[in-house]
Amino acid sequence: MPTHIVQQGEHLPGIAAQFGFSDHRTLWDHPNNSALKNLRGNPNVLLPGDEVFIPERETRTESASTEQRTRFVASAEALKLRVKLLDLSDDPNDRTGKATTSAGAADVSPQNHIYEIDIQSTDTNVSLKFDSGSPLEVHMAVGSLDPVKSQTGQQERLNNLGYFAGFSKKIDPQQFQWAVEEFQCDRKKQGLVVDGHIDESTANGKKTQKQLEKDHGV
Amino acid sequence: MSSRPNPEEVGQVISLDLGKDGVAASHPVEIDFPRFVAPSLSSDQTHNTIKEFLIVVGCITVPDAHFKFDHSFVVPEAKASMKRLAKMRDALADPDQPANPSDPNSKPTPGAKPPLSLFGHADPVGSDVYNSELSQRRARAIYGMLIRDVSEWEKLFDHPHSKGGDHWGHDETAQMATATGDDPDKTFTGAARKALIAKYMDTVCVRDGPSGEVPFQLDPKEDFLARGAHRDRKGDVQGCGEFNPTFVMSKKRSDAFDAAKDKEGRDDANEVDRRVVGFLFKPGSRIKPEKWPCPTMRDPNPGVTCRGRFWSDGDQRRKADLSFDKKFDTQVRLVPGPGPDDPPVQHTPTFACRFYHGIAQNSPCEGVSKQWVLRILRGPPISGKADRPFDNQRFAVTMGDAPDAPEIHGRTDDQGVIRLPVFDEETTMLLKLDVGDALQPPGVDPPKDQGDAKDFTPFTLLAGDLLPIDVEKPSDADPADLEVKQRLFNLGYGKGEPEEFDDQSTRVAVRAFQRNEKLDKTGVADGPTRKKLAEVYQFIPPEDSTSSPGASGSPGASGSPGTSASPPPASSPGASSTAGAPFRR
């Protein structure tokens, strides 16, 4: 059976839809994907190069009368993009903005400081724009967030949290170290030591990674 | 902050005098890139957190020469720094930024100014403790003058530096009186001293107005990064002591100075480190003092607070180091080399404070970082006509060819110059120019800004592919070498791409260049031709130069697609590429 290699910007619900599955769990819970599931934990955060086993689709029989139009609607999974916006002092941005997806623009207000935007599994670019108060527009690449275990995933989360760690997927060691140390420095109270390590080879690195995932929210 | 700027919102790149007289510069560009996020299923509770970036849009340096030596007193020469600050604030004002961003209903107020934060610095001579206090006092002196707080200067008079040295007294009142036209021999105390301070501040803290100099002052509650929210101005004013030098001596040199009786040489060498830097942040930026890591302006022991934010190897970064001696006599960020004609020395981070590094690392005020320098001319080249720069036009540059490559928006300056940060020394850049008016005959007013960057005319630049040109090399190469062809191509001569110039068209191009530059029309790239070509190619009109002599290392950019890769002439002093006439094809 075919194996799908994950590309940049892909997540499991999107891959499921691409292969005609209405529920990503058909793939995620398949025994052949158990290693992937254990490794990644979250079907929405895969690393380019990950291999997803694509099972055979079950055939379903539906009856329909001739001479009459019958509509079959493929049920696509409802996905959300949930975003918390913080200002320079870590205070949440709580105002009504405009979210633009492939379906168009719609007003969105935060619930418990989180903006929830309905998206399609095919949406890759979403923006959130605020015209009132201080003008702000946030562009987001949906599905491009890598797992926190990968260095690019760490870089992306650090960038999102306001610690500039370098531009997309390119690691500048100096800038990356800057961001990791600044992040650790702001979290000494949580027990982090400022040593620039975020890899799993040290206890402090492991702890830093955990904290980063927690503070980012995924 | 990740907002995508409209090109109109981006301040024009401006930069004023440099050198010992201080620096003022806009941080030239605003960079935009998408945030990478994960979707969530309805059932899970995951989310993404996105925080604004603290963005520096400009800086000014109040140099050592604007203070009394080893003191915090602001001398009359500081007027130059104050004028630059006023000019820079105007230039970087954001027309769409509301005056009160914390109020969601506040309407945009045209011209909101970029908020300021002042950082005092000392040189490494003397103790950490002494230097921390001196740098703090210098920053306070500037701050007090900017907000016209006479009592701040009274405090400086009444409380000398706790370790001696810097004290304000009769010398200071005499200097002020001289500048204000009062009697320098008089003793000023009490109300008379207050009045003198106020008058002196109005004399020094001035800006250029339509009819001459006018005093200006800043509002402590509006014009600083923390909006004066903290009693002791945390976030608005701080002293960094000697922790963030832009210049570090080698051990050898430092030891030699220590042994010398006369310390003047050392003091001169260290001058660049004794400065107050003011950073201007994106209009609307505001921080809460309790989230700011730097000491307050009255922190009795600021060094302790600063150390809390050091790099894990902070002390090594700022110290004279034996390992430097093997490579360089002087270790600097990117200021001129040891001798007047030496190229700038390799960039090495020297800031011990990691937080400061994040703000200042790429600031033109704190040593010069590498830039791509492009000068865009309107083509084609015309004999006997001066360059026609593609001035004050909008551009957008995609740095690299990845789908999510950062995009930079800005505007060319009066000389058609664009300066871009170097992320990669070899990269493909897509430069898009707003040529809306380019085809208009001269004398016709250009149309108002309109349209989107995606409608701009694109040019592919192979940054880092430009071969160095050696003007000393005796060459009568016929046909010309590739480095000659590349430059001719970029300047708008020749047909096709440089590698594909055939012998005949190369000779035609060389001859056309020789004709325009009044050289012998031999069609052969001889010595004088190569020399002239290098000169024309590197030329940036001096009044527009943003860099101190020899301080801008810029890898060359070649506008020629498909040129074979070669290392850029890294750190070549003052190198700037003139991109060719974009409209000849």
Interface residues (C-beta under 8 A of the other chain):
Chain A: Q8 H11 P13 N42 P43 N44 V45 E77 A78 L79 K80 L81 R82 V83 K84 L85 L86 D87 L88 S89 D90 D91 R95 I114 I119 S121 D123 N125 V126 S132 G133 S134 P135 L136 E137 V138 H139 M140 A141 V142 G143 S144 L145 D146 E156 N159 N160 L161 G162 F164 F167 S168 K169 K170 D172 Q174 W178 E181 E182 C185 V194 D195 G196 D215 H216 G217 V218
Chain B: M1 S2 S3 R4 D32 F33 P34 R35 F36 V37 A38 P39 S40 L41 S42 D44 T46 H47 N48 T49 I50 K51 E52 F53 L54 D96 Q97 P98 P101 S102 D103 P104 N105 S106 P108 G284 S285 R286 I287 K288 K291 P293 G308 R309 W311 S312 P349 R354 F355 H357 G358 M399 A402 P403 D404 A405 P406 F423 D424
